Amino acid sequence: MRVVAESQDPIRISFLQALLADAGIPSLVLDAHISALEGGIGAFPRRLAVAAEDLARARRLLAEAGEAAG
């Protein structure tokens, strides 16, 4: 798995995951549970990851949507 985006905003992560899903790219949200445990103070951003073979396509898709990594 390779990280294509990080954010402390769960809505943004959900949006990016939906963009990837619409393009047929499976993704996984990493650190979602630790983010919930820390009480929403934003100390641990959620990370959105895709399989290594989907990395280039996912990055291109997010860039075309105006969503820079990070």
PDB file of N, H, CA, C and O in Angstrom:
ATOM      1  N   MET A   1       0.849  -1.181   0.000  1.00  0.00           N
ATOM      2  CA  MET A   1       0.000   0.000   0.000  1.00  0.00           C
ATOM      3  C   MET A   1       0.895   1.246   0.000  1.00  0.00           C
ATOM      4  O   MET A   1       1.948   1.285   0.638  1.00  0.00           O
ATOM      5  N   ARG A   2       0.443   2.244  -0.729  1.00  0.00           N
ATOM      6  H   ARG A   2      -0.412   2.212  -1.247  1.00  0.00           H
ATOM      7  CA  ARG A   2       1.157   3.515  -0.829  1.00  0.00           C
ATOM      8  C   ARG A   2       0.200   4.647  -0.475  1.00  0.00           C
ATOM      9  O   ARG A   2      -0.949   4.657  -0.917  1.00  0.00           O
ATOM     10  N   VAL A   3       0.669   5.585   0.311  1.00  0.00           N
ATOM     11  H   VAL A   3       1.602   5.577   0.671  1.00  0.00           H
ATOM     12  CA  VAL A   3      -0.152   6.713   0.745  1.00  0.00           C
ATOM     13  C   VAL A   3      -0.247   7.741  -0.383  1.00  0.00           C
ATOM     14  O   VAL A   3       0.764   8.154  -0.951  1.00  0.00           O
ATOM     15  N   VAL A   4      -1.482   8.146  -0.697  1.00  0.00           N
ATOM     16  H   VAL A   4      -2.303   7.810  -0.236  1.00  0.00           H
ATOM     17  CA  VAL A   4      -1.692   9.158  -1.735  1.00  0.00           C
ATOM     18  C   VAL A   4      -2.197  10.476  -1.154  1.00  0.00           C
ATOM     19  O   VAL A   4      -2.164  11.503  -1.832  1.00  0.00           O
ATOM     20  N   ALA A   5      -2.663  10.458   0.088  1.00  0.00           N
ATOM     21  H   ALA A   5      -2.690   9.624   0.639  1.00  0.00           H
ATOM     22  CA  ALA A   5      -3.146  11.697   0.711  1.00  0.00           C
ATOM     23  C   ALA A   5      -3.167  11.549   2.221  1.00  0.00           C
ATOM     24  O   ALA A   5      -3.324  10.450   2.753  1.00  0.00           O
ATOM     25  N   GLU A   6      -3.007  12.672   2.900  1.00  0.00           N
ATOM     26  H   GLU A   6      -2.880  13.565   2.468  1.00  0.00           H
ATOM     27  CA  GLU A   6      -3.130  12.753   4.357  1.00  0.00           C
ATOM     28  C   GLU A   6      -3.991  13.950   4.684  1.00  0.00           C
ATOM     29  O   GLU A   6      -3.919  14.979   4.013  1.00  0.00           O
ATOM     30  N   SER A   7      -4.798  13.817   5.706  1.00  0.00           N
ATOM     31  H   SER A   7      -4.856  12.981   6.251  1.00  0.00           H
ATOM     32  CA  SER A   7      -5.609  14.946   6.133  1.00  0.00           C
ATOM     33  C   SER A   7      -6.134  14.704   7.543  1.00  0.00           C
ATOM     34  O   SER A   7      -6.380  13.569   7.951  1.00  0.00           O
ATOM     35  N   GLN A   8      -6.296  15.783   8.262  1.00  0.00           N
ATOM     36  H   GLN A   8      -6.096  16.705   7.930  1.00  0.00           H
ATOM     37  CA  GLN A   8      -6.928  15.716   9.579  1.00  0.00           C
ATOM     38  C   GLN A   8      -8.444  15.867   9.451  1.00  0.00           C
ATOM     39  O   GLN A   8      -9.175  15.750  10.435  1.00  0.00           O
ATOM     40  N   ASP A   9      -8.900  16.123   8.243  1.00  0.00           N
ATOM     41  H   ASP A   9      -8.306  16.218   7.444  1.00  0.00           H
ATOM     42  CA  ASP A   9     -10.319  16.334   7.960  1.00  0.00           C
ATOM     43  C   ASP A   9     -10.946  15.033   7.454  1.00  0.00           C
ATOM     44  O   ASP A   9     -10.682  14.628   6.322  1.00  0.00           O
ATOM     45  N   PRO A  10     -11.763  14.378   8.263  1.00  0.00           N
ATOM     46  CA  PRO A  10     -12.349  13.102   7.838  1.00  0.00           C
ATOM     47  C   PRO A  10     -13.278  13.243   6.632  1.00  0.00           C
ATOM     48  O   PRO A  10     -13.461  12.286   5.880  1.00  0.00           O
ATOM     49  N   ILE A  11     -13.857  14.413   6.444  1.00  0.00           N
ATOM     50  H   ILE A  11     -13.708  15.191   7.055  1.00  0.00           H
ATOM     51  CA  ILE A  11     -14.741  14.627   5.297  1.00  0.00           C
ATOM     52  C   ILE A  11     -13.919  14.673   4.015  1.00  0.00           C
ATOM     53  O   ILE A  11     -14.333  14.123   2.995  1.00  0.00           O
ATOM     54  N   ARG A  12     -12.769  15.319   4.056  1.00  0.00           N
ATOM     55  H   ARG A  12     -12.432  15.766   4.885  1.00  0.00           H
ATOM     56  CA  ARG A  12     -11.894  15.364   2.876  1.00  0.00           C
ATOM     57  C   ARG A  12     -11.419  13.957   2.525  1.00  0.00           C
ATOM     58  O   ARG A  12     -11.419  13.581   1.352  1.00  0.00           O
ATOM     59  N   ILE A  13     -11.019  13.182   3.517  1.00  0.00           N
ATOM     60  H   ILE A  13     -11.019  13.487   4.470  1.00  0.00           H
ATOM     61  CA  ILE A  13     -10.561  11.812   3.263  1.00  0.00           C
ATOM     62  C   ILE A  13     -11.692  11.003   2.632  1.00  0.00           C
ATOM     63  O   ILE A  13     -11.460  10.243   1.692  1.00  0.00           O
ATOM     64  N   SER A  14     -12.891  11.159   3.133  1.00  0.00           N
ATOM     65  H   SER A  14     -13.080  11.776   3.897  1.00  0.00           H
ATOM     66  CA  SER A  14     -14.046  10.455   2.580  1.00  0.00           C
ATOM     67  C   SER A  14     -14.295  10.865   1.131  1.00  0.00           C
ATOM     68  O   SER A  14     -14.599  10.020   0.289  1.00  0.00           O
ATOM     69  N   PHE A  15     -14.167  12.150   0.840  1.00  0.00           N
ATOM     70  H   PHE A  15     -13.920  12.837   1.523  1.00  0.00           H
ATOM     71  CA  PHE A  15     -14.338  12.656  -0.514  1.00  0.00           C
ATOM     72  C   PHE A  15     -13.287  12.069  -1.453  1.00  0.00           C
ATOM     73  O   PHE A  15     -13.611  11.622  -2.553  1.00  0.00           O
ATOM     74  N   LEU A  16     -12.034  12.071  -1.018  1.00  0.00           N
ATOM     75  H   LEU A  16     -11.771  12.434  -0.124  1.00  0.00           H
ATOM     76  CA  LEU A  16     -10.963  11.528  -1.849  1.00  0.00           C
ATOM     77  C   LEU A  16     -11.154  10.030  -2.074  1.00  0.00           C
ATOM     78  O   LEU A  16     -10.905   9.528  -3.170  1.00  0.00           O
ATOM     79  N   GLN A  17     -11.587   9.330  -1.056  1.00  0.00           N
ATOM     80  H   GLN A  17     -11.788   9.738  -0.166  1.00  0.00           H
ATOM     81  CA  GLN A  17     -11.839   7.899  -1.184  1.00  0.00           C
ATOM     82  C   GLN A  17     -12.972   7.653  -2.191  1.00  0.00           C
ATOM     83  O   GLN A  17     -12.912   6.697  -2.964  1.00  0.00           O
ATOM     84  N   ALA A  18     -13.988   8.499  -2.186  1.00  0.00           N
ATOM     85  H   ALA A  18     -14.037   9.276  -1.558  1.00  0.00           H
ATOM     86  CA  ALA A  18     -15.085   8.374  -3.148  1.00  0.00           C
ATOM     87  C   ALA A  18     -14.604   8.645  -4.574  1.00  0.00           C
ATOM     88  O   ALA A  18     -15.025   7.962  -5.508  1.00  0.00           O
ATOM     89  N   LEU A  19     -13.732   9.629  -4.750  1.00  0.00           N
ATOM     90  H   LEU A  19     -13.390  10.184  -3.992  1.00  0.00           H
ATOM     91  CA  LEU A  19     -13.169   9.895  -6.080  1.00  0.00           C
ATOM     92  C   LEU A  19     -12.442   8.662  -6.605  1.00  0.00           C
ATOM     93  O   LEU A  19     -12.616   8.266  -7.758  1.00  0.00           O
ATOM     94  N   LEU A  20     -11.635   8.068  -5.749  1.00  0.00           N
ATOM     95  H   LEU A  20     -11.494   8.389  -4.813  1.00  0.00           H
ATOM     96  CA  LEU A  20     -10.888   6.880  -6.152  1.00  0.00           C
ATOM     97  C   LEU A  20     -11.837   5.721  -6.457  1.00  0.00           C
ATOM     98  O   LEU A  20     -11.666   5.023  -7.457  1.00  0.00           O
ATOM     99  N   ALA A  21     -12.823   5.519  -5.605  1.00  0.00           N
ATOM    100  H   ALA A  21     -12.962   6.086  -4.793  1.00  0.00           H
ATOM    101  CA  ALA A  21     -13.781   4.420  -5.808  1.00  0.00           C
ATOM    102  C   ALA A  21     -14.535   4.587  -7.125  1.00  0.00           C
ATOM    103  O   ALA A  21     -14.760   3.607  -7.835  1.00  0.00           O
ATOM    104  N   ASP A  22     -14.925   5.811  -7.458  1.00  0.00           N
ATOM    105  H   ASP A  22     -14.742   6.607  -6.881  1.00  0.00           H
ATOM    106  CA  ASP A  22     -15.635   6.065  -8.708  1.00  0.00           C
ATOM    107  C   ASP A  22     -14.778   5.704  -9.922  1.00  0.00           C
ATOM    108  O   ASP A  22     -15.303   5.360 -10.982  1.00  0.00           O
ATOM    109  N   ALA A  23     -13.456   5.786  -9.757  1.00  0.00           N
ATOM    110  H   ALA A  23     -13.030   6.065  -8.897  1.00  0.00           H
ATOM    111  CA  ALA A  23     -12.537   5.439 -10.844  1.00  0.00           C
ATOM    112  C   ALA A  23     -12.134   3.969 -10.790  1.00  0.00           C
ATOM    113  O   ALA A  23     -11.321   3.515 -11.595  1.00  0.00           O
ATOM    114  N   GLY A  24     -12.697   3.231  -9.847  1.00  0.00           N
ATOM    115  H   GLY A  24     -13.358   3.600  -9.193  1.00  0.00           H
ATOM    116  CA  GLY A  24     -12.378   1.811  -9.736  1.00  0.00           C
ATOM    117  C   GLY A  24     -11.075   1.518  -9.036  1.00  0.00           C
ATOM    118  O   GLY A  24     -10.491   0.450  -9.222  1.00  0.00           O
ATOM    119  N   ILE A  25     -10.611   2.467  -8.224  1.00  0.00           N
ATOM    120  H   ILE A  25     -11.085   3.334  -8.073  1.00  0.00           H
ATOM    121  CA  ILE A  25      -9.355   2.284  -7.494  1.00  0.00           C
ATOM    122  C   ILE A  25      -9.681   2.026  -6.026  1.00  0.00           C
ATOM    123  O   ILE A  25     -10.143   2.932  -5.333  1.00  0.00           O
ATOM    124  N   PRO A  26      -9.449   0.812  -5.542  1.00  0.00           N
ATOM    125  CA  PRO A  26      -9.709   0.523  -4.127  1.00  0.00           C
ATOM    126  C   PRO A  26      -8.722   1.281  -3.243  1.00  0.00           C
ATOM    127  O   PRO A  26      -7.561   1.461  -3.610  1.00  0.00           O
ATOM    128  N   SER A  27      -9.186   1.717  -2.094  1.00  0.00           N
ATOM    129  H   SER A  27     -10.129   1.571  -1.797  1.00  0.00           H
ATOM    130  CA  SER A  27      -8.315   2.441  -1.171  1.00  0.00           C
ATOM    131  C   SER A  27      -8.625   2.029   0.262  1.00  0.00           C
ATOM    132  O   SER A  27      -9.635   1.386   0.546  1.00  0.00           O
ATOM    133  N   LEU A  28      -7.729   2.418   1.142  1.00  0.00           N
ATOM    134  H   LEU A  28      -6.908   2.940   0.911  1.00  0.00           H
ATOM    135  CA  LEU A  28      -7.843   2.078   2.552  1.00  0.00           C
ATOM    136  C   LEU A  28      -7.486   3.307   3.379  1.00  0.00           C
ATOM    137  O   LEU A  28      -6.488   3.974   3.106  1.00  0.00           O
ATOM    138  N   VAL A  29      -8.297   3.605   4.385  1.00  0.00           N
ATOM    139  H   VAL A  29      -9.107   3.062   4.607  1.00  0.00           H
ATOM    140  CA  VAL A  29      -7.997   4.721   5.286  1.00  0.00           C
ATOM    141  C   VAL A  29      -7.190   4.175   6.452  1.00  0.00           C
ATOM    142  O   VAL A  29      -7.648   3.308   7.196  1.00  0.00           O
ATOM    143  N   LEU A  30      -5.983   4.700   6.595  1.00  0.00           N
ATOM    144  H   LEU A  30      -5.611   5.404   5.991  1.00  0.00           H
ATOM    145  CA  LEU A  30      -5.100   4.305   7.689  1.00  0.00           C
ATOM    146  C   LEU A  30      -5.198   5.327   8.816  1.00  0.00           C
ATOM    147  O   LEU A  30      -5.431   6.508   8.561  1.00  0.00           O
ATOM    148  N   ASP A  31      -5.027   4.896  10.023  1.00  0.00           N
ATOM    149  H   ASP A  31      -4.838   3.936  10.230  1.00  0.00           H
ATOM    150  CA  ASP A  31      -5.017   5.748  11.222  1.00  0.00           C
ATOM    151  C   ASP A  31      -6.379   6.331  11.582  1.00  0.00           C
ATOM    152  O   ASP A  31      -6.447   7.282  12.360  1.00  0.00           O
ATOM    153  N   ALA A  32      -7.444   5.795  11.047  1.00  0.00           N
ATOM    154  H   ALA A  32      -7.388   5.022  10.414  1.00  0.00           H
ATOM    155  CA  ALA A  32      -8.772   6.322  11.364  1.00  0.00           C
ATOM    156  C   ALA A  32      -9.117   6.095  12.829  1.00  0.00           C
ATOM    157  O   ALA A  32      -9.725   6.956  13.464  1.00  0.00           O
ATOM    158  N   HIS A  33      -8.737   4.953  13.364  1.00  0.00           N
ATOM    159  H   HIS A  33      -8.243   4.253  12.848  1.00  0.00           H
ATOM    160  CA  HIS A  33      -9.101   4.648  14.746  1.00  0.00           C
ATOM    161  C   HIS A  33      -8.290   5.466  15.752  1.00  0.00           C
ATOM    162  O   HIS A  33      -8.832   5.913  16.762  1.00  0.00           O
ATOM    163  N   ILE A  34      -7.018   5.662  15.490  1.00  0.00           N
ATOM    164  H   ILE A  34      -6.578   5.298  14.670  1.00  0.00           H
ATOM    165  CA  ILE A  34      -6.212   6.475  16.407  1.00  0.00           C
ATOM    166  C   ILE A  34      -6.686   7.926  16.351  1.00  0.00           C
ATOM    167  O   ILE A  34      -6.660   8.629  17.360  1.00  0.00           O
ATOM    168  N   SER A  35      -7.116   8.368  15.183  1.00  0.00           N
ATOM    169  H   SER A  35      -7.137   7.796  14.362  1.00  0.00           H
ATOM    170  CA  SER A  35      -7.636   9.728  15.069  1.00  0.00           C
ATOM    171  C   SER A  35      -8.886   9.900  15.923  1.00  0.00           C
ATOM    172  O   SER A  35      -9.093  10.963  16.508  1.00  0.00           O
ATOM    173  N   ALA A  36      -9.718   8.868  16.001  1.00  0.00           N
ATOM    174  H   ALA A  36      -9.550   8.005  15.526  1.00  0.00           H
ATOM    175  CA  ALA A  36     -10.922   8.929  16.829  1.00  0.00           C
ATOM    176  C   ALA A  36     -10.564   8.916  18.309  1.00  0.00           C
ATOM    177  O   ALA A  36     -11.202   9.596  19.112  1.00  0.00           O
ATOM    178  N   LEU A  37      -9.547   8.143  18.667  1.00  0.00           N
ATOM    179  H   LEU A  37      -9.029   7.590  18.014  1.00  0.00           H
ATOM    180  CA  LEU A  37      -9.154   8.032  20.069  1.00  0.00           C
ATOM    181  C   LEU A  37      -8.522   9.303  20.615  1.00  0.00           C
ATOM    182  O   LEU A  37      -8.643   9.596  21.805  1.00  0.00           O
ATOM    183  N   GLU A  38      -7.850  10.056  19.757  1.00  0.00           N
ATOM    184  H   GLU A  38      -7.752   9.817  18.791  1.00  0.00           H
ATOM    185  CA  GLU A  38      -7.160  11.245  20.252  1.00  0.00           C
ATOM    186  C   GLU A  38      -8.099  12.421  20.469  1.00  0.00           C
ATOM    187  O   GLU A  38      -7.650  13.510  20.827  1.00  0.00           O
ATOM    188  N   GLY A  39      -9.364  12.225  20.264  1.00  0.00           N
ATOM    189  H   GLY A  39      -9.729  11.340  19.973  1.00  0.00           H
ATOM    190  CA  GLY A  39     -10.351  13.234  20.630  1.00  0.00           C
ATOM    191  C   GLY A  39     -10.543  14.352  19.646  1.00  0.00           C
ATOM    192  O   GLY A  39     -11.114  15.384  19.996  1.00  0.00           O
ATOM    193  N   GLY A  40     -10.084  14.183  18.424  1.00  0.00           N
ATOM    194  H   GLY A  40      -9.620  13.344  18.140  1.00  0.00           H
ATOM    195  CA  GLY A  40     -10.311  15.203  17.405  1.00  0.00           C
ATOM    196  C   GLY A  40      -9.409  16.417  17.517  1.00  0.00           C
ATOM    197  O   GLY A  40      -9.728  17.471  16.968  1.00  0.00           O
ATOM    198  N   ILE A  41      -8.279  16.291  18.221  1.00  0.00           N
ATOM    199  H   ILE A  41      -8.019  15.434  18.667  1.00  0.00           H
ATOM    200  CA  ILE A  41      -7.380  17.438  18.334  1.00  0.00           C
ATOM    201  C   ILE A  41      -6.485  17.591  17.109  1.00  0.00           C
ATOM    202  O   ILE A  41      -5.772  18.585  16.971  1.00  0.00           O
ATOM    203  N   GLY A  42      -6.527  16.596  16.218  1.00  0.00           N
ATOM    204  H   GLY A  42      -7.105  15.788  16.330  1.00  0.00           H
ATOM    205  CA  GLY A  42      -5.777  16.704  14.974  1.00  0.00           C
ATOM    206  C   GLY A  42      -4.322  16.320  15.073  1.00  0.00           C
ATOM    207  O   GLY A  42      -3.540  16.677  14.192  1.00  0.00           O
ATOM    208  N   ALA A  43      -3.928  15.609  16.106  1.00  0.00           N
ATOM    209  H   ALA A  43      -4.563  15.319  16.822  1.00  0.00           H
ATOM    210  CA  ALA A  43      -2.534  15.225  16.262  1.00  0.00           C
ATOM    211  C   ALA A  43      -2.127  14.122  15.294  1.00  0.00           C
ATOM    212  O   ALA A  43      -0.955  14.014  14.934  1.00  0.00           O
ATOM    213  N   PHE A  44      -3.086  13.301  14.867  1.00  0.00           N
ATOM    214  H   PHE A  44      -4.039  13.388  15.159  1.00  0.00           H
ATOM    215  CA  PHE A  44      -2.785  12.180  13.990  1.00  0.00           C
ATOM    216  C   PHE A  44      -3.656  12.257  12.742  1.00  0.00           C
ATOM    217  O   PHE A  44      -4.841  11.928  12.794  1.00  0.00           O
ATOM    218  N   PRO A  45      -3.085  12.685  11.629  1.00  0.00           N
ATOM    219  CA  PRO A  45      -3.893  12.759  10.409  1.00  0.00           C
ATOM    220  C   PRO A  45      -4.238  11.365   9.889  1.00  0.00           C
ATOM    221  O   PRO A  45      -3.482  10.413  10.085  1.00  0.00           O
ATOM    222  N   ARG A  46      -5.359  11.261   9.240  1.00  0.00           N
ATOM    223  H   ARG A  46      -5.973  12.035   9.081  1.00  0.00           H
ATOM    224  CA  ARG A  46      -5.734  10.028   8.554  1.00  0.00           C
ATOM    225  C   ARG A  46      -4.962   9.985   7.240  1.00  0.00           C
ATOM    226  O   ARG A  46      -4.687  11.020   6.634  1.00  0.00           O
ATOM    227  N   ARG A  47      -4.618   8.782   6.811  1.00  0.00           N
ATOM    228  H   ARG A  47      -4.841   7.941   7.303  1.00  0.00           H
ATOM    229  CA  ARG A  47      -3.892   8.615   5.555  1.00  0.00           C
ATOM    230  C   ARG A  47      -4.725   7.740   4.624  1.00  0.00           C
ATOM    231  O   ARG A  47      -5.347   6.769   5.053  1.00  0.00           O
ATOM    232  N   LEU A  48      -4.726   8.096   3.365  1.00  0.00           N
ATOM    233  H   LEU A  48      -4.220   8.886   3.017  1.00  0.00           H
ATOM    234  CA  LEU A  48      -5.441   7.349   2.345  1.00  0.00           C
ATOM    235  C   LEU A  48      -4.413   6.614   1.494  1.00  0.00           C
ATOM    236  O   LEU A  48      -3.520   7.234   0.916  1.00  0.00           O
ATOM    237  N   ALA A  49      -4.541   5.294   1.418  1.00  0.00           N
ATOM    238  H   ALA A  49      -5.266   4.791   1.888  1.00  0.00           H
ATOM    239  CA  ALA A  49      -3.546   4.482   0.715  1.00  0.00           C
ATOM    240  C   ALA A  49      -4.207   3.654  -0.380  1.00  0.00           C
ATOM    241  O   ALA A  49      -5.376   3.280  -0.287  1.00  0.00           O
ATOM    242  N   VAL A  50      -3.423   3.381  -1.417  1.00  0.00           N
ATOM    243  H   VAL A  50      -2.474   3.685  -1.493  1.00  0.00           H
ATOM    244  CA  VAL A  50      -3.853   2.529  -2.518  1.00  0.00           C
ATOM    245  C   VAL A  50      -2.776   1.481  -2.756  1.00  0.00           C
ATOM    246  O   VAL A  50      -1.652   1.618  -2.274  1.00  0.00           O
ATOM    247  N   ALA A  51      -3.120   0.438  -3.498  1.00  0.00           N
ATOM    248  H   ALA A  51      -4.033   0.326  -3.890  1.00  0.00           H
ATOM    249  CA  ALA A  51      -2.149  -0.590  -3.863  1.00  0.00           C
ATOM    250  C   ALA A  51      -1.059   0.036  -4.729  1.00  0.00           C
ATOM    251  O   ALA A  51      -1.308   0.993  -5.461  1.00  0.00           O
ATOM    252  N   ALA A  52       0.144  -0.512  -4.639  1.00  0.00           N
ATOM    253  H   ALA A  52       0.347  -1.290  -4.044  1.00  0.00           H
ATOM    254  CA  ALA A  52       1.284   0.030  -5.384  1.00  0.00           C
ATOM    255  C   ALA A  52       1.005   0.102  -6.885  1.00  0.00           C
ATOM    256  O   ALA A  52       1.432   1.044  -7.552  1.00  0.00           O
ATOM    257  N   GLU A  53       0.293  -0.886  -7.413  1.00  0.00           N
ATOM    258  H   GLU A  53      -0.055  -1.652  -6.872  1.00  0.00           H
ATOM    259  CA  GLU A  53       0.026  -0.888  -8.856  1.00  0.00           C
ATOM    260  C   GLU A  53      -0.987   0.185  -9.266  1.00  0.00           C
ATOM    261  O   GLU A  53      -1.092   0.502 -10.451  1.00  0.00           O
ATOM    262  N   ASP A  54      -1.724   0.742  -8.326  1.00  0.00           N
ATOM    263  H   ASP A  54      -1.639   0.484  -7.364  1.00  0.00           H
ATOM    264  CA  ASP A  54      -2.692   1.811  -8.610  1.00  0.00           C
ATOM    265  C   ASP A  54      -2.151   3.202  -8.291  1.00  0.00           C
ATOM    266  O   ASP A  54      -2.844   4.197  -8.500  1.00  0.00           O
ATOM    267  N   LEU A  55      -0.933   3.279  -7.794  1.00  0.00           N
ATOM    268  H   LEU A  55      -0.370   2.470  -7.625  1.00  0.00           H
ATOM    269  CA  LEU A  55      -0.394   4.553  -7.300  1.00  0.00           C
ATOM    270  C   LEU A  55      -0.379   5.651  -8.358  1.00  0.00           C
ATOM    271  O   LEU A  55      -0.898   6.743  -8.124  1.00  0.00           O
ATOM    272  N   ALA A  56       0.205   5.375  -9.504  1.00  0.00           N
ATOM    273  H   ALA A  56       0.627   4.489  -9.694  1.00  0.00           H
ATOM    274  CA  ALA A  56       0.321   6.419 -10.533  1.00  0.00           C
ATOM    275  C   ALA A  56      -1.051   6.901 -10.992  1.00  0.00           C
ATOM    276  O   ALA A  56      -1.277   8.101 -11.145  1.00  0.00           O
ATOM    277  N   ARG A  57      -1.960   5.959 -11.209  1.00  0.00           N
ATOM    278  H   ARG A  57      -1.777   4.984 -11.085  1.00  0.00           H
ATOM    279  CA  ARG A  57      -3.311   6.321 -11.657  1.00  0.00           C
ATOM    280  C   ARG A  57      -4.047   7.121 -10.592  1.00  0.00           C
ATOM    281  O   ARG A  57      -4.755   8.075 -10.916  1.00  0.00           O
ATOM    282  N   ALA A  58      -3.888   6.744  -9.319  1.00  0.00           N
ATOM    283  H   ALA A  58      -3.313   5.969  -9.056  1.00  0.00           H
ATOM    284  CA  ALA A  58      -4.544   7.456  -8.218  1.00  0.00           C
ATOM    285  C   ALA A  58      -3.994   8.873  -8.093  1.00  0.00           C
ATOM    286  O   ALA A  58      -4.759   9.824  -7.929  1.00  0.00           O
ATOM    287  N   ARG A  59      -2.685   9.017  -8.168  1.00  0.00           N
ATOM    288  H   ARG A  59      -2.064   8.245  -8.301  1.00  0.00           H
ATOM    289  CA  ARG A  59      -2.086  10.360  -8.079  1.00  0.00           C
ATOM    290  C   ARG A  59      -2.549  11.244  -9.223  1.00  0.00           C
ATOM    291  O   ARG A  59      -2.847  12.422  -9.029  1.00  0.00           O
ATOM    292  N   ARG A  60      -2.606  10.670 -10.409  1.00  0.00           N
ATOM    293  H   ARG A  60      -2.363   9.713 -10.566  1.00  0.00           H
ATOM    294  CA  ARG A  60      -3.051  11.434 -11.583  1.00  0.00           C
ATOM    295  C   ARG A  60      -4.509  11.870 -11.409  1.00  0.00           C
ATOM    296  O   ARG A  60      -4.856  13.019 -11.684  1.00  0.00           O
ATOM    297  N   LEU A  61      -5.348  10.955 -10.957  1.00  0.00           N
ATOM    298  H   LEU A  61      -5.067  10.022 -10.734  1.00  0.00           H
ATOM    299  CA  LEU A  61      -6.760  11.263 -10.743  1.00  0.00           C
ATOM    300  C   LEU A  61      -6.943  12.384  -9.710  1.00  0.00           C
ATOM    301  O   LEU A  61      -7.713  13.319  -9.931  1.00  0.00           O
ATOM    302  N   LEU A  62      -6.239  12.282  -8.599  1.00  0.00           N
ATOM    303  H   LEU A  62      -5.613  11.522  -8.420  1.00  0.00           H
ATOM    304  CA  LEU A  62      -6.357  13.306  -7.564  1.00  0.00           C
ATOM    305  C   LEU A  62      -5.824  14.654  -8.056  1.00  0.00           C
ATOM    306  O   LEU A  62      -6.392  15.701  -7.746  1.00  0.00           O
ATOM    307  N   ALA A  63      -4.745  14.624  -8.815  1.00  0.00           N
ATOM    308  H   ALA A  63      -4.284  13.773  -9.068  1.00  0.00           H
ATOM    309  CA  ALA A  63      -4.204  15.873  -9.360  1.00  0.00           C
ATOM    310  C   ALA A  63      -5.185  16.519 -10.343  1.00  0.00           C
ATOM    311  O   ALA A  63      -5.368  17.736 -10.335  1.00  0.00           O
ATOM    312  N   GLU A  64      -5.814  15.696 -11.187  1.00  0.00           N
ATOM    313  H   GLU A  64      -5.665  14.707 -11.193  1.00  0.00           H
ATOM    314  CA  GLU A  64      -6.802  16.214 -12.144  1.00  0.00           C
ATOM    315  C   GLU A  64      -8.012  16.799 -11.434  1.00  0.00           C
ATOM    316  O   GLU A  64      -8.667  17.702 -11.954  1.00  0.00           O
ATOM    317  N   ALA A  65      -8.310  16.281 -10.240  1.00  0.00           N
ATOM    318  H   ALA A  65      -7.778  15.547  -9.818  1.00  0.00           H
ATOM    319  CA  ALA A  65      -9.444  16.792  -9.460  1.00  0.00           C
ATOM    320  C   ALA A  65      -9.049  18.015  -8.622  1.00  0.00           C
ATOM    321  O   ALA A  65      -9.877  18.570  -7.900  1.00  0.00           O
ATOM    322  N   GLY A  66      -7.787  18.428  -8.721  1.00  0.00           N
ATOM    323  H   GLY A  66      -7.114  17.977  -9.308  1.00  0.00           H
ATOM    324  CA  GLY A  66      -7.328  19.584  -7.974  1.00  0.00           C
ATOM    325  C   GLY A  66      -7.024  19.275  -6.516  1.00  0.00           C
ATOM    326  O   GLY A  66      -6.993  20.174  -5.676  1.00  0.00           O
ATOM    327  N   GLU A  67      -6.805  18.020  -6.226  1.00  0.00           N
ATOM    328  H   GLU A  67      -6.830  17.290  -6.909  1.00  0.00           H
ATOM    329  CA  GLU A  67      -6.518  17.590  -4.865  1.00  0.00           C
ATOM    330  C   GLU A  67      -5.072  17.157  -4.754  1.00  0.00           C
ATOM    331  O   GLU A  67      -4.726  16.019  -5.071  1.00  0.00           O
ATOM    332  N   ALA A  68      -4.240  18.059  -4.308  1.00  0.00           N
ATOM    333  H   ALA A  68      -4.521  18.983  -4.050  1.00  0.00           H
ATOM    334  CA  ALA A  68      -2.830  17.743  -4.128  1.00  0.00           C
ATOM    335  C   ALA A  68      -2.663  16.790  -2.952  1.00  0.00           C
ATOM    336  O   ALA A  68      -3.450  16.816  -2.006  1.00  0.00           O
ATOM    337  N   ALA A  69      -1.653  15.964  -3.016  1.00  0.00           N
ATOM    338  H   ALA A  69      -1.013  15.944  -3.784  1.00  0.00           H
ATOM    339  CA  ALA A  69      -1.366  15.036  -1.907  1.00  0.00           C
ATOM    340  C   ALA A  69      -1.014  15.815  -0.661  1.00  0.00           C
ATOM    341  O   ALA A  69      -0.423  16.893  -0.716  1.00  0.00           O
ATOM    342  N   GLY A  70      -1.395  15.239   0.460  1.00  0.00           N
ATOM    343  H   GLY A  70      -1.876  14.363   0.504  1.00  0.00           H
ATOM    344  CA  GLY A  70      -1.052  15.866   1.746  1.00  0.00           C
ATOM    345  C   GLY A  70      -2.198  16.497   2.435  1.00  0.00           C
ATOM    346  O   GLY A  70      -2.034  17.054   3.521  1.00  0.00           O
TER     347      GLY A  70
END
